[in-house]
């Protein structure tokens, strides 16, 4: 299932035209064309629209899909829904901006990361 759609509803459809928001179509199309030329793209963020019309943020890794003879037959895209993570980051940012006291985060090595 792709964001609420059944397999039958998405098979044969144009990914960019049908599911990507208008303002990101050119960028997503470029990522796919790059993968078709053998150049992988990692950690590309863009929005997708769900069947119910809700916008979700996706982190995409796109790589070339090759046939048995090594010829390019398409693109393999692996996407992760990062909507909640981005919302949490925005909340952290608001909290830090509005705080009257120092707020910071530290990683496992003691380095400040927020």
N, C-alpha and C positions, 0 to 999 in steps of 0.2 A: 504494500500500500504506500502510495506517495501522498502524504499530507491529507489523508482522508479519502482519497480516490481508490477505487478498485483497480485491479490490473487491467480489466477490460476497458475502463474509462481512460487509462493513460496510454495503453499500447497504440503505437502508430501516430500519436500526437507529437507535435513539435514542442519540445521542452521549453525553449526560449519564448516562443510566441504564446503558448497556452498557460504557462505556470510562473513565469518570471515577471516581476513588476516592470512597467514600461521604462522607468529610468535606469534599470540595470540590464536591459536586454542586450545592448551593444557590448557591455563588459563581459557578460556571461557568454555571449556568442564568441567573443575573442578568446576566452579561456578554452572553449570547446574546439575552436579552430586550431589553437596552439597545440592542444593534445593530439589532434588529428595529424599534425606535422611532427609528432614525436617528442614534444616538449611538455613535461609535466608541470602542473600548477598545484601548489600546496597552500592550504589555509586562505582560500579566497572566500570572503564574506559577502553574502548577498541575500536579499529577501525572496521568499517563495510565498505564493498565495495558497491557502488551504481550500478545500472544497467548500467550506462554509464561509469563505471570504476573509478569513483571519490571516494576517501577515505574520510569518515566522522568519527568523533570521537563521541562515544556514552557513556553516563553515564547510567549504567544499575542497576536496582533493580530486583532481582530474588527471587521468593518465591514459596513454594510448592503449587501445585494445587491438591485439594482433591475432591473426589466424595462424594455422599450423605452419604455413610457409613463411611466416614473419611479416606478411603484408598487413597494412592497417585496415581494420574492419570496423572501427568505431572508437568510442571513448568509454572508459569506466569511470564513473563519478561516485564518490563516496561522500555523503553529506551528513553533517551532525547538526541537530537543532541546538542553537546556542542562544535562543531567545531569552530564557531565564537567566543565563549567565550575564548577558549584556544588560538586562534590567537590574541585576544585582550590582554590577559595576557602576551603573548610573546612580544607584542609591548610595553606594559608598562615596562616590564623588560628591554628591549633595551633602552628605553627612560631614565629610571633611571640610568642605567649603563653608559650612554653617557653624562649625564647632568653635567654641571659645577656648578650647584646650587642645594641646597637641594630640593628634591621632595618627598612629602609624602601624604598619604591619611589618613583620620580620619573618624571613624564610627560615628554613631549618639550619642554615649556616650563620644566622644572625645578621643577615643583610636586610636593610630596609627595602621593602618592595611595594608599599602603599603609602 
